[in-house]
Amino acid sequence: MRLVSGKADVRVPHLVGLMAVDAYETARVQGLSLHASDRPDLRAAVVDHVVRQYPRPGARVPPESTVYVWFDFGEGEGGGGIREPRVPCPPLGGLRRELPEPGGPEPGAPEPGAREPGAPTPRRAVLSPP
């Protein structure tokens, strides 16, 4: 059974990624309240970021409903982790050897018709007109 009020339903805003203070204000403007089970004192979580919310963004709910938000993924659910690259380090010794093109000659191989260094110049026959 659904209780019908005289007020129109409101859409739940997208709160994931917002800081606590911004999420609180965004929900308040829509006529919604926030509840965070992992932060009992929501006002103290000013700079924490919302990582989950329920109901989902865009859902229609009655005015003055509660939107549940979480600021931590919880045990074993992961998180952002360290974002700077640490390992593996780039290989030492410069760039790797260039790989051959598919169906082409090996890099560094002489082109067809090219002489090897130190090879004698081929002799050509010269024909004179009769």
FENGIQUI-V883216 format. One record per residue. N is the residue number from 0. PHI is phi in whole degrees, -180 to 180 (* if undefined). OMEGA is omega in whole degrees, 0 to 359 (* if undefined). BURIAL is # if it has 16 or more other ideal C-beta (glycine too) atoms within 10 Angstrom, else .. Layout:
n:N phi:PHI omega:OMEGA burial:BURIAL
n:N phi:PHI omega:OMEGA burial:BURIAL
//
This chain:
n:0 phi:* omega:181 burial:.
n:1 phi:-109 omega:176 burial:.
n:2 phi:-80 omega:182 burial:.
n:3 phi:-106 omega:177 burial:.
n:4 phi:-111 omega:181 burial:.
n:5 phi:-76 omega:183 burial:.
n:6 phi:-94 omega:179 burial:.
n:7 phi:-74 omega:177 burial:.
n:8 phi:-64 omega:178 burial:.
n:9 phi:-116 omega:177 burial:#
n:10 phi:-87 omega:177 burial:.
n:11 phi:-75 omega:179 burial:#
n:12 phi:-75 omega:176 burial:#
n:13 phi:-79 omega:184 burial:.
n:14 phi:-108 omega:182 burial:#
n:15 phi:-63 omega:180 burial:.
n:16 phi:98 omega:179 burial:.
n:17 phi:-83 omega:172 burial:#
n:18 phi:-70 omega:184 burial:.
n:19 phi:-55 omega:182 burial:#
n:20 phi:-64 omega:179 burial:.
n:21 phi:-72 omega:178 burial:.
n:22 phi:-64 omega:179 burial:#
n:23 phi:-61 omega:181 burial:#
n:24 phi:-68 omega:179 burial:.
n:25 phi:-62 omega:179 burial:#
n:26 phi:-67 omega:181 burial:#
n:27 phi:-62 omega:180 burial:.
n:28 phi:-62 omega:179 burial:.
n:29 phi:-80 omega:182 burial:#
n:30 phi:85 omega:181 burial:.
n:31 phi:-113 omega:174 burial:#
n:32 phi:-115 omega:180 burial:.
n:33 phi:-109 omega:172 burial:#
n:34 phi:-137 omega:179 burial:.
n:35 phi:-123 omega:182 burial:#
n:36 phi:-70 omega:180 burial:.
n:37 phi:-88 omega:175 burial:.
n:38 phi:-136 omega:182 burial:#
n:39 phi:-57 omega:178 burial:.
n:40 phi:-101 omega:185 burial:.
n:41 phi:-60 omega:181 burial:#
n:42 phi:-68 omega:180 burial:.
n:43 phi:-81 omega:182 burial:.
n:44 phi:-95 omega:189 burial:#
n:45 phi:-58 omega:186 burial:.
n:46 phi:-98 omega:176 burial:.
n:47 phi:-71 omega:181 burial:#
n:48 phi:-105 omega:178 burial:#
n:49 phi:-71 omega:179 burial:#
n:50 phi:-110 omega:177 burial:#
n:51 phi:-148 omega:176 burial:#
n:52 phi:-150 omega:174 burial:#
n:53 phi:-145 omega:0 burial:.
n:54 phi:-69 omega:181 burial:.
n:55 phi:-64 omega:177 burial:.
n:56 phi:-60 omega:178 burial:.
n:57 phi:92 omega:179 burial:.
n:58 phi:-67 omega:178 burial:.
n:59 phi:-94 omega:179 burial:.
n:60 phi:-133 omega:176 burial:#
n:61 phi:-66 omega:177 burial:.
n:62 phi:-59 omega:180 burial:.
n:63 phi:67 omega:175 burial:.
n:64 phi:-76 omega:178 burial:#
n:65 phi:-103 omega:174 burial:.
n:66 phi:-105 omega:180 burial:#
n:67 phi:-92 omega:180 burial:.
n:68 phi:-128 omega:177 burial:#
n:69 phi:-126 omega:180 burial:#
n:70 phi:-109 omega:181 burial:#
n:71 phi:-140 omega:181 burial:.
n:72 phi:-71 omega:182 burial:.
n:73 phi:95 omega:184 burial:.
n:74 phi:-65 omega:174 burial:.
n:75 phi:79 omega:181 burial:.
n:76 phi:-95 omega:176 burial:.
n:77 phi:82 omega:181 burial:.
n:78 phi:-176 omega:182 burial:.
n:79 phi:-69 omega:182 burial:.
n:80 phi:71 omega:179 burial:.
n:81 phi:-79 omega:186 burial:.
n:82 phi:-101 omega:180 burial:.
n:83 phi:-95 omega:180 burial:.
n:84 phi:-72 omega:179 burial:.
n:85 phi:-121 omega:178 burial:.
n:86 phi:-136 omega:359 burial:.
n:87 phi:-79 omega:178 burial:.
n:88 phi:-78 omega:177 burial:.
n:89 phi:-63 omega:181 burial:.
n:90 phi:-66 omega:178 burial:.
n:91 phi:-82 omega:173 burial:.
n:92 phi:95 omega:174 burial:.
n:93 phi:87 omega:184 burial:.
n:94 phi:-74 omega:176 burial:.
n:95 phi:-74 omega:179 burial:.
n:96 phi:-62 omega:180 burial:.
n:97 phi:-67 omega:179 burial:.
n:98 phi:-86 omega:182 burial:.
n:99 phi:-71 omega:174 burial:.
n:100 phi:-71 omega:178 burial:.
n:101 phi:-61 omega:179 burial:.
n:102 phi:79 omega:181 burial:.
n:103 phi:-104 omega:179 burial:.
n:104 phi:-73 omega:176 burial:.
n:105 phi:-64 omega:176 burial:.
n:106 phi:-62 omega:180 burial:.
n:107 phi:86 omega:178 burial:.
n:108 phi:-76 omega:180 burial:.
n:109 phi:-65 omega:178 burial:.
n:110 phi:-73 omega:180 burial:.
n:111 phi:-59 omega:180 burial:.
n:112 phi:88 omega:181 burial:.
n:113 phi:-83 omega:178 burial:.
n:114 phi:-87 omega:173 burial:.
n:115 phi:-77 omega:179 burial:.
n:116 phi:-62 omega:179 burial:.
n:117 phi:87 omega:180 burial:.
n:118 phi:-77 omega:181 burial:.
n:119 phi:-68 omega:178 burial:.
n:120 phi:-70 omega:179 burial:.
n:121 phi:-68 omega:180 burial:.
n:122 phi:-89 omega:179 burial:.
n:123 phi:-119 omega:177 burial:.
n:124 phi:-84 omega:179 burial:.
n:125 phi:-109 omega:179 burial:.
n:126 phi:-98 omega:177 burial:.
n:127 phi:-101 omega:180 burial:.
n:128 phi:-68 omega:181 burial:.
n:129 phi:-70 omega:* burial:.
//
